[in-house]
Amino acid sequence: MRRLERLRGLYAVTPEMADGERLLALVGEALAGGARLVQYRAKTLDAGLRLSQAGALLALCRARGATFIVNDDVALAARLGADGVHLGRDDADPREARARLPEAILGVSCYADPARAAAAARAGADYVGIGSVFASATKPRAPVCGTAVLAAARQAGGLPVAAIGGITPANAADAVAAGADMLAVISSLFDSPDVRAAASALSRPFDTDGAHHVRSQPAAV
């Protein structure tokens, strides 16, 4: 599958936890509920644990036909042969990441600034992250940009857009209708008492996508 065709659907961003077995089980439930992409995000864990967790998640995603992205760490993504890497403003230069990972998916956080989306496209990005679209429990101090910025970022950069920040089953359809190709979710997915059901609800706006988003129900981990 061409890499741009993979940039559609629920984009599960992992919570940070030392318990790798629990993390794997939670991500398995998210995939069973319809998540199509997984981003491994671990800011404070030691390098050995991050390598172990990321490797296990990559294997799970490969088995389930999902796309696996590493947050921030270009070296880890390259070592594992991950499907891609996602970079924020304080991370590696996107041009350097593209040079090191020429065939990988490259995502760049553009926050609430469509001009950043144009710059990301010039640097070789495949998609941009825009948010916080709604008020976010994960990043409570992040400015809320609303849904209008999603379409503006798409127009500025010409790239698929991942909406992030405060995405819930109640507002997911609004974000997709406003132009989001992906819904990047942490709290309302992994804090749910039923992760599979939450993933199914968050994936529902993509149910009519046909070839772009084929929902599946693989066996539970």
Secondary structure, DSSP 8 states (H G I E B T S, - for coil): --GGGG--EEEEE----S-HHHHHHHHHHHHHHT--EEEE--SSS-HHHHHHHHHHHHHHHHHHT-EEEEES-HHHHHHHT-SEEEE-TTS--HHHHHHHSTTSEEEEEEET-HHHHHHHHHTT-SEEEE--SS--SSSTTS----THHHHHHHHHH-S-EEEESS--TTTHHHHHHTT-SEEEESHHHHTSS-HHHHHHHHHGGGTT-GGG---------
